[in-house]
Amino acid sequence: MRKFTISVPASSANIGPGYDSAGVAVSRYLTLDVETQDTWEFEHQSPILPANPIAEDHFIYKIAVQIAEKYGEELPACKVIVKSEIPLARGLGSSASAIVAGIELANQLLNLNLTKEQRLHYAVEIEGHPDNVTPCLLGGFVITVMIDNEVEYKQLPAIETDLVIYIPDFEVRTEDARKVLPEQLTMKDATRASGISNLMIAALIAGDYHLAGKMMEKDMFHEPYRAKLIPDYTKIREEATRLGAYGTVLSGSGPTMISFVPSGKGASIAEELQKNLPAYEIKSLKLDPNGLQVSTATTNA
C-alpha cells in the first residue's frame, strides 16, 4: 500500500496589463490524498466540489490517464480524496490546478520522475496556454510567453505584498469574457499598452509597488472591456484604493478580483472591505512561493 499527498495552489492570471502572460500562485489549494487499492475511487470532501463522481469520469483521472498513455503505462488503482479551496469558474485557475494535479498523480503512481520542464510542457499542451498552469506548478509571480509552441518563462523575485481577493456568487463564462475583447489594437494603442505592461514588471522587480499598482490599473488589453461584466468593478477598485491597496485587477477573466496590498495589511483591509461589499467573499491571502508540493509515505499492507 502506498500513500502520498499532492497539493497545488490556485492561480490568478492576466494580471493587469500582463494579459495572457502574467500570473501568480495564490494561497488557496487543491489537495489530493492518494492511497493505492484494488479499484479506482474518488471522494470529494469540499462543499464547493460536485457530488462524488464515477472515477473514470473524473477530470483529474482523465489527465492522469493521458500522461500514462504517453509512456505506454497503465495506472494502478487508487482511492483519491479530493479537497479544494478553489472555487470553480471564478477566475482562480481551478482547471489549471486540476491539470497539474493530474499530471503529478500519474508521475507519482508510475515513478516517471518527470522534470519541471516536462510537467510544464504537458500542462500547457492540455490547458492550451501557460499563464495559469506555470504559477500552479512553480509558485510565485511568473511571466510566460508561447513562442513556436514552446513556453518561455521567468519567475520574478519575491513580491512582498499581501493579496485580497473578492469572490462573487456568480460566474462569468470564459466565452463571454472573450467575446467582449477587440480583435485588434492600433499600433499607437498597442505600443502604449505594451509600455504599461513593461513598466509594471520593472516596478515589481524594483519593489516599487505603488508604481506597479498604478500600472496594473492602466491596462488597455482586456480590463476596460471586461469591466462591464462585473457589477461592482469600479466600487471594488475605489474602496480598495481608499484603504491603501496598491492596485486591483481582474483575476483571470473574472468575475473574481484581486488587490495587491501592503504586506501585513491584508487581513485588516479584507475585514473592512467585507463590511462594504457583503455580496462578495473577501479574503486576505498570500502569494504561494512553492507551487506544486508532494509529500509521500510508504506503508506495508
N, C-alpha and C positions, 0 to 999 in steps of 0.2 A: 504494500500500500504506500502510495506517495502523496504528500500534501504540499501545496505551495499557495502563495497569495500574490496576486497581480494587482497593482494599484496604478491608475492612470489619472492625471489631473484633467479638469476641464480646460477649455481654451477660449480665448477671445481673439478674433481676427479682424482684419480691415481696420486696424487702429487708426482712427482719424484719416489723414491723407495717405496712410500706408495700405491703400486698397489692394487686396489680393496679395499682400506681401508682408505686412507687419502683424505678428501675432504674439500673444503672451499665454503662458500657462498660469492657471488660476487655482487657488487652493480649495476647490471642491473636487470630489474624487469618485471615480468608478472603481469598485473593488470586486475582484473575483477570488473567492476561496475555493480552491480546487482540490478534489480528492479522487484518486482513481478507484473505480469499482467496476462491476460487471456490465452495467448498462449506462447509457447516457441519461443525465437528468439535469435540468436547470431549475433552480429555485430562486425566485425574486423575493428579496427581503426589504424593499423600499416602497413606500406608498406612491412615489412618483413613477414607478415602473408598472407596466401592464401585468395582468394575471400570468401565472406561470405558463409558459408556452410548451408546446411539444419541442423536445430538444433539437430535433433535426430541422425545425423551422426557425430556430433562434439565429439572429443576425450574427452574434459572436461565433457561434458554432460554424456557420457557413463561411465566415472569414478564415477560421482555423482550418477548415477542410480545403479551402483554396490553396493555402500555404502548403499543407500536407501533400496535395496533388502535384505541386511543383517539384517535389522531391520523390514522387512515386511511393509515398508512405501512407499508411492508414493510422488514424488517431486511435490510441487506446481510450476506452470509455471512462467517463468521469462523472462525478457529481459536481456541479458548479453552482455555488451560492453567489448570487449577484446582488450587490448593494450599490446604490447610486445616490449621489447628492447633486447630480447634474440634471436639470430639468430638460425635458425633450422639446425640441423645436422652439427654443428660446434664444438661440444665438450664442450658446456656450459650448459648442463643439461636441454635443452628445454622440453624434455618429463617428466623429474622429476618434474620440476616446475608445469607443467600442471597436473600431478597426484596429487601433494599436493594441488593445487588449486581446483581440482575436489572433493577431499575428503572434503575440507573445505566448498565448496559450499553446499554439502549435509548436513554437520554438522550445518551450519547456517540455511538453509531452514527448517530443521526438528527439530531444537533445540535439537540435540543429546548430546550436552555437552561432546564431545569426549575428553579424556585426551591426553596429549602429547604422551604417550606410545601407545594409541590406534591408533592415527593418524599415528605414525611411523610404527606400525605393518601393517596397511592396505596399506601404501605406499610401503613398502618393499614387501608385498605379491603381489602387482600389478607390481612393477618395476622389482622385482627379485633379487635385490641387494641393499645394504643400502648406498653406498658411495656418491651418488648424492642426494637422497631424504632426508637424515639426515641433511646435512647443509642447504638445502632448507627450511626445517621445523624449525630448531633450530638456524641457523646462526653461524657465526664464522668458526673456523678451528676444524674439528671433525674427530676423529679416530673411525672407526667402524670395527666390525667383526661379521660374522654369525657363531653361534655355536648351533648345534642341532636345526636349523630353528628359532633361537631366535637372536635378534640383541643386541649386547653389544656395548656401545659407550661411549666416553668421549670427552667433549669439552676442548680444550686447553685454557690456559689463553690468554687474548687478545694479538694478534700478531701485533706489532707496525711497520707495513710496508705498503707501497702503492703497488698497483698492476699495471702492464702494460700488456694489452692483445693485441694479434696480430691475427686479424680475416681475413683469406684469402677469395677469391671469389670462392673457390672450396670446395667440400665436400670430406671426406674420409668415406666410408661406414664402419660401425662398423664390419660387417662381414669380410671386407678386413683387417681391423686392427687386428682382432683376428687371421686371418689365418697366419700372419707372426710370431706369437709368438711360441716359442718352447713348446713342450708338457711336457718337464721335464727339471730340472736342476740337476747337480751333487750335492752331499751333500756339497762338498767344495764350489761350487758357491752359493748354497742356503744359506749356513752359512754366507758367506761374504755379500750377498745381504740383508739378514735379519739384520746383524750388521749395514750396511749403513742406513737402514730404522730406526732402533732403535736410532742411533746417530742423525739423522735428527730431530726426535721428541724431544730427550733430548735437543738438541741445541735450538730448537724453544722455549721450556719451559724455558730454561735458558736465553733467549734473545740474544743468540749468533747467529745472523742472517748470519754472514759471514760463519760460520761453517755449519749452516743449509743449506745455498745456495750451498755450496760446495758438501754436501751430496746429495742434490736434483739432481745435475748433474752427480752423480756417479751411478745412478740406473742401476741395472742389470736385472730387471724383464721384462721390456717392452720397454723402450725408445730406447735402441740400435737397436731393431728390427723394431720399427715403424718409426724411424728417416728417413728411405729411402722413406717413403710415403710423406714426407714433403719437397718440393724442397729447401726451404731456411732455413732448420732446423739449420744447422751449422752457417750460416751467422747471423741469428737472435740471437743465443746464443753469438756469438763473439761480435756483435755490442752492445748488452745489457750489457755484461761484461765490455766492454770498457767505457761505460757511467755510470758504478757504480752499476749495478744490483747485488744482492746477488746470485741469481740463476734463471735459466729459464728452464721451463719444458713444456711438452705437457699438454694441458687441456683435460682431459678425454683421449680418444684415438685419439685426434686431429680432424681436422688439426689446430685448434686454439692453440696458445702457450701463456704462461703466465709467466711474470717475477715478482719476489718479489724484490722490490727496496726500498731504504731508505725512511722513512716517510717524506713527504713533497717534494720529488723529482720526484714523478710520472709524473706530468704534463710536466715538462721540459724535462725529459728523453723521454717521449712519443712523444713530438714535434720534438725532434732531430731524433729519430728513424724513424718517418714518412717520413722525407726527404730522408733517405737512403733506405727505404722499401716502395715505393709508391704503390706496388701491394696489400698491406695489409691495413685494417682499424686498426689503432693503437690508443688505448685509455688508459688514466690513470683512474683507478678505485680504489675502497676501498674494504676491506673485510666487508661484511654486518654483523653486530653483532646481528641482531634481528631475522632473518628468517621470517617465515610466520607472517603477520600482518593483522588484520581485524579492520576496522572502521565501525561502524553501525550508522544508523539514522532511526527513525520511523516517518512516516507522515501519516495522515489520508486522505483517498481518498475522 
